[in-house]
């Protein structure tokens, strides 16, 4: 059993201090991936600066991105009148439980 800790790390390629978003427990990253993606959607949709925007989240695109102990995830904010989406970077740190 591992602990997976999700942090927000950047908004539109602008690094920010890591902000804790969620913690999930599971036997593997694949077991908690959907919960982590939902946590990203909840984080973005609950942010006042992204009110009235569509949000989504994406996991690693290939097996190489799923080799831990750190995993990179992406949140996408689609403002209704903007010409570009806002990309929000997240990192998941896997911690083996004793």
C-alpha positions as CSV (number, residue, x, y, z in Angstrom):
1,X,0.0,0.0,0.0
2,X,1.3,3.4,-1.0
3,X,0.3,7.0,-0.2
4,X,0.0,9.3,-3.3
5,X,0.3,13.0,-2.5
6,X,-1.0,15.5,-5.1
7,X,0.5,19.0,-5.4
8,X,-0.2,21.9,-7.7
9,X,3.2,23.2,-9.0
10,X,2.7,25.7,-11.8
11,X,0.1,27.7,-13.7
12,X,0.7,28.5,-17.3
13,X,4.4,27.5,-16.9
14,X,4.8,29.9,-14.0
15,X,6.2,27.9,-11.1
16,X,4.3,28.4,-7.8
17,X,5.0,27.1,-4.3
18,X,3.8,23.6,-4.1
19,X,0.2,23.5,-2.8
20,X,-1.2,20.3,-1.3
21,X,-4.3,19.3,-3.2
22,X,-5.1,15.7,-2.2
23,X,-3.9,12.4,-0.6
24,X,-5.0,9.0,-1.8
25,X,-4.0,5.5,-0.7
26,X,-3.8,2.5,-3.0
27,X,-1.9,-0.6,-4.2
28,X,-0.7,1.2,-7.3
29,X,-0.8,4.5,-9.2
30,X,-3.3,3.1,-11.6
31,X,-5.6,2.3,-8.6
32,X,-5.8,5.9,-7.5
33,X,-5.4,7.7,-10.9
34,X,-9.1,8.5,-11.4
35,X,-9.5,9.8,-7.9
36,X,-6.5,12.1,-8.4
37,X,-7.8,13.4,-11.7
38,X,-11.2,14.1,-10.0
39,X,-9.3,15.9,-7.2
40,X,-7.6,18.1,-9.9
41,X,-11.0,18.9,-11.4
42,X,-12.4,19.8,-8.0
43,X,-9.4,21.9,-7.2
44,X,-9.7,23.9,-10.4
45,X,-13.5,24.3,-10.4
46,X,-13.4,25.4,-6.8
47,X,-11.0,28.2,-7.5
48,X,-12.6,31.7,-7.7
49,X,-10.2,32.7,-10.5
50,X,-11.6,29.9,-12.7
51,X,-15.3,30.5,-12.0
52,X,-17.5,29.9,-15.0
53,X,-14.7,28.0,-16.8
54,X,-14.7,24.4,-18.0
55,X,-12.0,22.3,-16.4
56,X,-10.5,18.9,-17.1
57,X,-7.6,16.8,-16.0
58,X,-5.2,14.4,-17.8
59,X,-2.8,11.7,-16.5
60,X,0.5,10.6,-18.0
61,X,0.3,10.0,-21.7
62,X,2.4,6.9,-21.8
63,X,3.9,4.1,-19.7
64,X,7.1,6.1,-19.3
65,X,5.1,8.8,-17.5
66,X,3.8,6.2,-15.0
67,X,7.1,4.9,-13.6
68,X,7.0,6.8,-10.2
69,X,7.9,7.7,-7.6
70,X,6.8,11.1,-9.1
71,X,4.0,11.4,-11.7
72,X,3.1,14.5,-13.7
73,X,-0.5,15.3,-14.2
74,X,-2.1,18.3,-16.1
75,X,-5.2,20.4,-15.3
76,X,-6.8,22.3,-18.2
77,X,-8.9,25.4,-17.7
78,X,-11.0,26.6,-20.7
79,X,-12.2,30.2,-20.1
80,X,-15.3,31.0,-22.1
81,X,-13.9,34.0,-23.9
82,X,-10.1,33.3,-24.0
83,X,-8.2,32.3,-27.1
84,X,-6.1,29.8,-25.2
85,X,-6.6,27.4,-22.4
86,X,-4.8,27.7,-19.1
87,X,-2.6,24.7,-18.2
88,X,-2.0,23.9,-14.6
89,X,0.8,21.4,-13.6
90,X,0.5,18.9,-10.8
91,X,2.8,16.4,-9.4
92,X,2.0,13.2,-7.5
93,X,4.6,11.9,-5.1
94,X,4.4,8.2,-4.2
95,X,5.3,7.3,-0.6
96,X,5.7,3.7,0.4
97,X,3.8,3.0,3.6
98,X,5.6,1.0,6.3
